[in-house]
Amino acid sequence: MIYRKRKQCYEYRNNSEKIGASWAQKRKLAREGRAVIIGHCPSWLRQTEDEKGFESMPERVKLVHRVRAKQEPSHANLERN
C-alpha cells in the first residue's frame, strides 16, 4: 500500500515537471514571436499556417460588423437610462 502511494506521488510529480517544462517552452517561443499560446480564438480569426499569429476571415468579419451594428442602438438606449 505504501509503495503504491509513493509511486503515485512520484508519477504526479514527474508529470507536473514535464507539463511545466512544456509550458515554459511555449512561453519562451511566444516571447520570441515564434509561436502563439492559445487554445481557441474568436470565430472571425484563424491561426496562420506557421502558427505565429492570426489572420482575419473577411466574410466572418463582415458578419460580426453586421451583428454589432444591430446591437448598438439598444446599447445606446441602455446607456442613456
C-alpha positions, -999 to 999 in steps of 0.1 A, spaced: 0 0 0 27 24 9 47 15 -22 17 23 -44 12 57 -28 49 66 -31 48 55 -68 17 76 -74 33 106 -58 64 102 -80 43 99 -111 23 130 -103 55 150 -96 71 137 -128 40 146 -149 39 180 -133 75 187 -141 70 176 -177 40 198 -182 57 227 -165 87 224 -188 64 222 -219 46 254 -209 79 271 -202 90 263 -237 57 276 -251 61 309 -232 97 312 -244 86 307 -281 58 332 -276 81 359 -262 104 354 -292 74 358 -316 78 322 -329 45 308 -316 11 319 -302 -2 304 -270 -39 299 -274 -64 271 -275 -92 288 -293 -96 322 -310 -126 342 -320 -146 328 -349 -136 356 -372 -99 348 -368 -78 318 -377 -43 309 -368 -18 314 -396 -2 283 -411 31 289 -394 11 293 -361 29 326 -353 -1 348 -355 -37 353 -367 -54 364 -398 -90 376 -402 -116 359 -423 -132 387 -443 -166 370 -447 -169 365 -409 -156 399 -401 -185 414 -422 -210 392 -402 -196 404 -369 -199 441 -381 -235 435 -391 -244 419 -358 -226 447 -339 -244 474 -359 -278 459 -350 -268 458 -313 -255 493 -309 -289 511 -309 -301 490 -280 -269 495 -261 -272 533 -266 -307 533 -251 -295 514 -221 -266 539 -215 -290 569 -215 -312 555 -188 
